[in-house]
Amino acid sequence: MATRDKNGNATIDSVSLAIIEQLQEDGRRPYAAIGKAVGLSEAAVRQRVQKLLDQGVMQIVAVTDPLTVGFRRQAMVGINVEGDLDPVADALTEMGEVEYVVVTAGSFDLIVEVVCEDDDHLLEMINKRIRALPGVRSTESFVYLKLKKQTYTWGTR
């Protein structure tokens, strides 16, 4: 089961980790098959999966290759902010093209991944939307030329 420690972080037992591993291999794997692999009934697996979903420990989603669904330009954007990071980070999370927002230590205050239709769309995102946010001091873009590896199995290492 997943519980919370004194800091509010999820702690996950070995059976729940095994369920997550099964779903990372195949997000459509039947609960009965997962139960057989981890030593639980189908109902117990269903209950654990629902609890993991409800607690925000995991999501079950369809992952697409952006190129195959019309998004030909991806980039990481490093952002430096003047003042409080939170309003800028919050505004970025509201943008549909932004896949994730990370508060960092180092050369950038924030790093975001954007997925756009093409170079014009990327330019509009950076120039008209990201740089226009109050508090954004500078950006540096890292345009993806080729994606060599993308996995989602790190959650149980």
Accessible surface in RSA format (square Angstrom, percent):
REM  Atomic radii and reference values for relative SASA: ProtOr
REM  Chains: A
REM  Algorithm: Lee & Richards
REM  Probe-radius: 1.40
REM  Slices: 20
REM RES _ NUM      All-atoms   Total-Side   Main-Chain    Non-polar    All polar
REM                ABS   REL    ABS   REL    ABS   REL    ABS   REL    ABS   REL
RES MET A   1    66.03  34.2  61.38  40.6   4.65  11.1  60.95  51.8   5.08   6.7
RES ALA A   2     1.39   1.3   0.15   0.2   1.24   2.8   0.15   0.2   1.24   3.3
RES THR A   3    77.03  54.8  72.59  73.6   4.44  10.6  61.59  82.7  15.43  23.3
RES ARG A   4   119.03  50.0  89.82  45.8  29.21  69.5  45.47  62.1  73.55  44.6
RES ASP A   5    58.21  40.8  40.11  39.9  18.10  42.8  31.37  73.8  26.84  26.8
RES LYS A   6   200.81  98.0 151.76  93.1  49.05 116.8 108.00  97.2  92.81  98.9
RES ASN A   7   110.86  76.5  77.07  74.5  33.79  81.4  21.64  52.1  89.22  86.2
RES GLY A   8    40.61  50.1   0.00   N/A  40.61  50.1  27.77  76.2  12.84  28.8
RES ASN A   9    83.97  57.9  80.98  78.3   2.99   7.2  19.87  47.8  64.10  62.0
RES ALA A  10    37.75  34.7  13.48  20.8  24.27  55.2  13.48  19.0  24.27  64.3
RES THR A  11    63.13  44.9  57.40  58.2   5.73  13.7  54.36  73.0   8.77  13.3
RES ILE A  12    48.88  27.8  24.16  18.0  24.72  59.6  25.14  18.1  23.74  64.4
RES ASP A  13    55.48  38.9  44.18  44.0  11.29  26.7  41.26  97.1  14.22  14.2
RES SER A  14    87.24  73.7  75.81 101.2  11.43  26.3  48.19 102.6  39.05  54.7
RES VAL A  15    45.17  29.7  43.26  39.2   1.91   4.6  45.17  39.2   0.00   0.0
RES SER A  16     0.39   0.3   0.39   0.5   0.00   0.0   0.00   0.0   0.39   0.5
RES LEU A  17    55.29  30.8  55.29  39.6   0.00   0.0  55.29  38.8   0.00   0.0
RES ALA A  18    30.14  27.7  27.99  43.2   2.15   4.9  29.12  41.0   1.02   2.7
RES ILE A  19     0.00   0.0   0.00   0.0   0.00   0.0   0.00   0.0   0.00   0.0
RES ILE A  20    13.76   7.8  13.73  10.2   0.04   0.1  13.73   9.9   0.04   0.1
RES GLU A  21    74.37  42.7  72.70  55.0   1.67   4.0  17.71  34.3  56.65  46.3
RES GLN A  22    34.01  19.0  34.01  24.9   0.00   0.0   0.11   0.2  33.90  25.7
RES LEU A  23    14.88   8.3   8.37   6.0   6.51  16.4   8.63   6.1   6.26  16.8
RES GLN A  24    59.34  33.2  28.55  20.9  30.79  73.3  21.96  46.7  37.38  28.3
RES GLU A  25   123.08  70.7  85.90  65.0  37.18  88.5  40.22  77.8  82.86  67.7
RES ASP A  26    61.61  43.2  55.69  55.4   5.92  14.0  16.53  38.9  45.08  45.0
RES GLY A  27    36.62  45.2   0.00   N/A  36.62  45.2  16.36  44.9  20.26  45.4
RES ARG A  28   218.46  91.7 193.37  98.6  25.09  59.7  80.10 109.5 138.36  83.9
RES ARG A  29    57.79  24.3  51.56  26.3   6.22  14.8   6.86   9.4  50.92  30.9
RES PRO A  30    86.30  62.9  76.16  69.4  10.14  36.9  86.30  71.3   0.00   0.0
RES TYR A  31    55.33  25.8  50.45  28.7   4.88  12.7  26.38  19.8  28.94  35.7
RES ALA A  32    54.75  50.3  45.39  70.0   9.36  21.3  47.52  66.9   7.23  19.2
RES ALA A  33    43.98  40.4  32.79  50.6  11.19  25.5  38.93  54.8   5.06  13.4
RES ILE A  34     0.00   0.0   0.00   0.0   0.00   0.0   0.00   0.0   0.00   0.0
RES GLY A  35     1.11   1.4   0.00   N/A   1.11   1.4   0.51   1.4   0.60   1.3
RES LYS A  36   186.50  91.0 155.77  95.6  30.73  73.2 108.88  98.0  77.62  82.7
RES ALA A  37    63.95  58.8  20.81  32.1  43.14  98.1  32.48  45.7  31.47  83.4
RES VAL A  38    27.38  18.0   3.14   2.8  24.24  58.4  11.24   9.8  16.14  43.8
RES GLY A  39    65.40  80.6   0.00   N/A  65.40  80.6  36.46 100.1  28.94  64.8
RES LEU A  40    51.95  28.9  35.78  25.6  16.18  40.7  42.17  29.6   9.78  26.3
RES SER A  41    67.78  57.3  51.40  68.6  16.39  37.7  53.60 114.1  14.18  19.9
RES GLU A  42    77.53  44.5  70.47  53.3   7.06  16.8  17.26  33.4  60.27  49.2
RES ALA A  43    67.94  62.5  60.44  93.3   7.49  17.0  61.34  86.4   6.59  17.5
RES ALA A  44    28.52  26.2  24.69  38.1   3.83   8.7  27.88  39.3   0.64   1.7
RES VAL A  45     0.00   0.0   0.00   0.0   0.00   0.0   0.00   0.0   0.00   0.0
RES ARG A  46   115.74  48.6 115.22  58.7   0.51   1.2  53.50  73.1  62.23  37.7
RES GLN A  47   116.38  65.1 108.73  79.5   7.66  18.2  33.12  70.5  83.26  63.1
RES ARG A  48    35.57  14.9  34.94  17.8   0.64   1.5   2.19   3.0  33.38  20.2
RES VAL A  49     0.62   0.4   0.62   0.6   0.00   0.0   0.62   0.5   0.00   0.0
RES GLN A  50    90.21  50.4  89.85  65.7   0.36   0.9  36.08  76.8  54.12  41.0
RES LYS A  51    74.36  36.3  71.36  43.8   3.00   7.1  38.80  34.9  35.56  37.9
RES LEU A  52     1.12   0.6   1.12   0.8   0.00   0.0   1.12   0.8   0.00   0.0
RES LEU A  53    57.62  32.1  42.43  30.4  15.19  38.2  42.75  30.0  14.87  40.0
RES ASP A  54   106.75  74.8  68.94  68.6  37.81  89.4  30.69  72.2  76.06  75.9
RES GLN A  55    50.89  28.5  33.41  24.4  17.48  41.6  23.61  50.3  27.28  20.7
RES GLY A  56    61.78  76.2   0.00   N/A  61.78  76.2  31.50  86.4  30.27  67.8
RES VAL A  57    39.48  26.0   7.11   6.4  32.37  78.0  14.05  12.2  25.42  69.0
RES MET A  58    25.64  13.3  15.23  10.1  10.42  24.8  20.21  17.2   5.44   7.2
RES GLN A  59   146.81  82.1 120.99  88.4  25.82  61.5  37.80  80.5 109.01  82.7
RES ILE A  60    75.97  43.2  47.41  35.3  28.56  68.8  50.28  36.2  25.69  69.7
RES VAL A  61    98.39  64.7  68.75  62.2  29.64  71.4  77.65  67.5  20.73  56.2
RES ALA A  62    97.75  89.9  62.09  95.8  35.66  81.1  71.40 100.6  26.34  69.8
RES VAL A  63    86.93  57.2  51.09  46.3  35.84  86.4  54.33  47.2  32.60  88.4
RES THR A  64    77.60  55.2  61.73  62.6  15.87  37.8  49.06  65.9  28.54  43.2
RES ASP A  65    73.73  51.6  62.49  62.2  11.24  26.6  31.21  73.5  42.52  42.4
RES PRO A  66    15.15  11.0  14.31  13.0   0.84   3.1  15.15  12.5   0.00   0.0
RES LEU A  67   109.04  60.7  94.73  67.8  14.31  36.0  94.83  66.6  14.21  38.3
RES THR A  68   106.57  75.8  69.21  70.2  37.36  89.0  68.57  92.1  37.99  57.4
RES VAL A  69    79.97  52.6  53.94  48.8  26.03  62.7  63.03  54.8  16.94  45.9
RES GLY A  70    32.68  40.3   0.00   N/A  32.68  40.3  23.19  63.6   9.49  21.2
RES PHE A  71    73.01  36.5  72.44  44.9   0.57   1.5  72.44  43.9   0.57   1.6
RES ARG A  72   152.18  63.9 139.09  70.9  13.09  31.2  51.27  70.1 100.91  61.2
RES ARG A  73    49.65  20.8  49.55  25.3   0.11   0.3   0.35   0.5  49.30  29.9
RES GLN A  74    24.03  13.4  21.53  15.7   2.50   5.9   2.68   5.7  21.34  16.2
RES ALA A  75     0.00   0.0   0.00   0.0   0.00   0.0   0.00   0.0   0.00   0.0
RES MET A  76    49.39  25.6  49.39  32.7   0.00   0.0  49.13  41.8   0.27   0.4
RES VAL A  77     0.00   0.0   0.00   0.0   0.00   0.0   0.00   0.0   0.00   0.0
RES GLY A  78     0.55   0.7   0.00   N/A   0.55   0.7   0.33   0.9   0.23   0.5
RES ILE A  79     0.00   0.0   0.00   0.0   0.00   0.0   0.00   0.0   0.00   0.0
RES ASN A  80    27.19  18.8  27.19  26.3   0.00   0.0   0.35   0.8  26.85  26.0
RES VAL A  81     9.69   6.4   0.09   0.1   9.60  23.1   0.09   0.1   9.60  26.0
RES GLU A  82   105.43  60.5  93.07  70.4  12.35  29.4  30.81  59.6  74.62  60.9
RES GLY A  83    68.95  85.0   0.00   N/A  68.95  85.0  42.46 116.5  26.49  59.3
RES ASP A  84    97.14  68.0  73.80  73.5  23.34  55.2  39.21  92.3  57.92  57.8
RES LEU A  85    44.51  24.8  42.96  30.7   1.55   3.9  42.96  30.2   1.55   4.2
RES ASP A  86    86.32  60.5  86.25  85.8   0.07   0.2  16.87  39.7  69.45  69.3
RES PRO A  87    79.98  58.3  67.69  61.7  12.29  44.7  74.26  61.3   5.72  35.5
RES VAL A  88     3.35   2.2   1.91   1.7   1.43   3.5   3.35   2.9   0.00   0.0
RES ALA A  89     9.83   9.0   9.83  15.2   0.00   0.0   9.83  13.8   0.00   0.0
RES ASP A  90    88.21  61.8  87.33  86.9   0.89   2.1  27.18  64.0  61.03  60.9
RES ALA A  91    32.33  29.7  22.37  34.5   9.96  22.6  29.57  41.6   2.76   7.3
RES LEU A  92     0.00   0.0   0.00   0.0   0.00   0.0   0.00   0.0   0.00   0.0
RES THR A  93    80.44  57.2  52.75  53.5  27.68  66.0  48.44  65.1  32.00  48.4
RES GLU A  94   148.03  85.0 118.67  89.8  29.35  69.9  47.05  91.0 100.98  82.4
RES MET A  95    18.59   9.6  15.03   9.9   3.55   8.5  16.65  14.2   1.93   2.6
RES GLY A  96    71.68  88.4   0.00   N/A  71.68  88.4  45.33 124.4  26.35  59.0
RES GLU A  97    34.32  19.7  30.31  22.9   4.01   9.6  13.70  26.5  20.62  16.8
RES VAL A  98    15.06   9.9   0.65   0.6  14.41  34.7   0.65   0.6  14.41  39.1
RES GLU A  99   103.71  59.5  73.60  55.7  30.11  71.7  13.59  26.3  90.12  73.6
RES TYR A 100    92.98  43.4  85.85  48.8   7.12  18.5  75.54  56.8  17.43  21.5
RES VAL A 101    36.61  24.1   7.75   7.0  28.86  69.6   7.75   6.7  28.86  78.3
RES VAL A 102    62.71  41.3  59.88  54.2   2.83   6.8  62.71  54.5   0.00   0.0
RES VAL A 103    88.89  58.5  65.12  59.0  23.77  57.3  65.12  56.6  23.77  64.5
RES THR A 104    39.09  27.8  18.97  19.2  20.12  48.0  26.20  35.2  12.89  19.5
RES ALA A 105   106.19  97.6  69.69 107.5  36.51  83.0  76.29 107.4  29.91  79.2
RES GLY A 106    71.50  88.2   0.00   N/A  71.50  88.2  37.29 102.3  34.21  76.6
RES SER A 107    95.93  81.1  65.93  88.0  30.00  69.1  36.06  76.8  59.87  83.9
RES PHE A 108    31.35  15.7  28.95  17.9   2.40   6.2  29.14  17.7   2.22   6.3
RES ASP A 109    37.35  26.2  37.28  37.1   0.07   0.2   0.65   1.5  36.70  36.6
RES LEU A 110     0.00   0.0   0.00   0.0   0.00   0.0   0.00   0.0   0.00   0.0
RES ILE A 111    53.22  30.3  53.22  39.6   0.00   0.0  53.22  38.3   0.00   0.0
RES VAL A 112     0.00   0.0   0.00   0.0   0.00   0.0   0.00   0.0   0.00   0.0
RES GLU A 113    24.12  13.8  24.12  18.2   0.00   0.0   0.03   0.0  24.09  19.7
RES VAL A 114     0.00   0.0   0.00   0.0   0.00   0.0   0.00   0.0   0.00   0.0
RES VAL A 115    15.73  10.3  13.77  12.5   1.96   4.7  13.77  12.0   1.96   5.3
RES CYS A 116     0.00   0.0   0.00   0.0   0.00   0.0   0.00   0.0   0.00   0.0
RES GLU A 117    93.48  53.7  90.68  68.6   2.80   6.7  15.92  30.8  77.56  63.3
RES ASP A 118    65.18  45.7  63.58  63.3   1.60   3.8  25.49  60.0  39.69  39.6
RES ASP A 119    84.04  58.9  77.79  77.4   6.24  14.8  34.67  81.6  49.37  49.2
RES ASP A 120   112.63  78.9 105.66 105.2   6.97  16.5  29.87  70.3  82.76  82.5
RES HIS A 121    34.64  18.9  28.69  19.9   5.95  15.2  28.15  29.0   6.49   7.6
RES LEU A 122    11.62   6.5  11.62   8.3   0.00   0.0  11.62   8.2   0.00   0.0
RES LEU A 123   112.59  62.7 109.77  78.5   2.82   7.1 112.24  78.8   0.34   0.9
RES GLU A 124    69.01  39.6  65.69  49.7   3.32   7.9  44.61  86.3  24.41  19.9
RES MET A 125     0.00   0.0   0.00   0.0   0.00   0.0   0.00   0.0   0.00   0.0
RES ILE A 126    14.00   8.0  14.00  10.4   0.00   0.0  14.00  10.1   0.00   0.0
RES ASN A 127    65.68  45.3  55.66  53.8  10.02  24.1   2.44   5.9  63.24  61.1
RES LYS A 128   136.33  66.5 120.39  73.9  15.95  38.0  73.84  66.5  62.49  66.6
RES ARG A 129    73.82  31.0  68.22  34.8   5.59  13.3  26.36  36.0  47.45  28.8
RES ILE A 130     0.00   0.0   0.00   0.0   0.00   0.0   0.00   0.0   0.00   0.0
RES ARG A 131   120.78  50.7 103.16  52.6  17.61  41.9  31.06  42.4  89.72  54.4
RES ALA A 132    68.24  62.7  35.28  54.4  32.97  75.0  46.65  65.7  21.59  57.2
RES LEU A 133    29.87  16.6  25.70  18.4   4.18  10.5  26.16  18.4   3.71  10.0
RES PRO A 134   117.26  85.5  98.68  89.9  18.58  67.6 110.82  91.5   6.44  40.0
RES GLY A 135    32.36  39.9   0.00   N/A  32.36  39.9  19.25  52.8  13.11  29.4
RES VAL A 136    23.10  15.2   1.37   1.2  21.73  52.4   1.39   1.2  21.71  58.9
RES ARG A 137   138.71  58.2 107.85  55.0  30.86  73.5  46.12  63.0  92.59  56.1
RES SER A 138    48.77  41.2  41.53  55.4   7.24  16.7  40.22  85.7   8.54  12.0
RES THR A 139    21.02  15.0   0.00   0.0  21.02  50.1   1.50   2.0  19.52  29.5
RES GLU A 140    88.23  50.7  84.53  63.9   3.70   8.8  28.49  55.1  59.73  48.8
RES SER A 141    44.60  37.7  19.38  25.9  25.22  58.1  15.76  33.6  28.84  40.4
RES PHE A 142    95.54  47.8  89.86  55.7   5.68  14.8  95.30  57.8   0.25   0.7
RES VAL A 143    66.50  43.8  44.24  40.0  22.26  53.6  44.24  38.4  22.26  60.4
RES TYR A 144    47.08  22.0  36.84  21.0  10.24  26.7  38.58  29.0   8.50  10.5
RES LEU A 145   168.73  94.0 131.05  93.8  37.69  94.7 133.52  93.8  35.21  94.8
RES LYS A 146   155.77  76.0 127.69  78.3  28.09  66.9  83.88  75.5  71.89  76.6
RES LEU A 147    88.69  49.4  59.40  42.5  29.29  73.6  60.66  42.6  28.04  75.4
RES LYS A 148   171.09  83.5 134.51  82.5  36.58  87.1  89.77  80.8  81.32  86.6
RES LYS A 149   161.84  79.0 136.22  83.6  25.63  61.0  85.33  76.8  76.51  81.5
RES GLN A 150    90.42  50.6  57.05  41.7  33.37  79.4  28.11  59.8  62.31  47.3
RES THR A 151    67.89  48.3  50.36  51.1  17.53  41.8  38.90  52.3  28.99  43.8
RES TYR A 152   106.46  49.7 101.28  57.6   5.18  13.5  87.34  65.6  19.11  23.6
RES THR A 153    76.33  54.3  72.05  73.0   4.29  10.2  50.11  67.3  26.23  39.6
RES TRP A 154   162.39  65.2 152.36  73.7  10.04  23.6 140.84  75.1  21.55  35.0
RES GLY A 155    37.10  45.8   0.00   N/A  37.10  45.8  14.45  39.7  22.65  50.7
RES THR A 156    23.54  16.7   7.42   7.5  16.12  38.4   1.98   2.7  21.56  32.6
RES ARG A 157   235.62  98.9 163.65  83.4  71.97 171.4 105.54 144.2 130.08  78.8
END  Absolute sums over single chains surface
CHAIN  1 A    10120.7       7741.9       2378.7       5514.3       4606.4
END  Absolute sums over all chains
TOTAL         10120.7       7741.9       2378.7       5514.3       4606.4
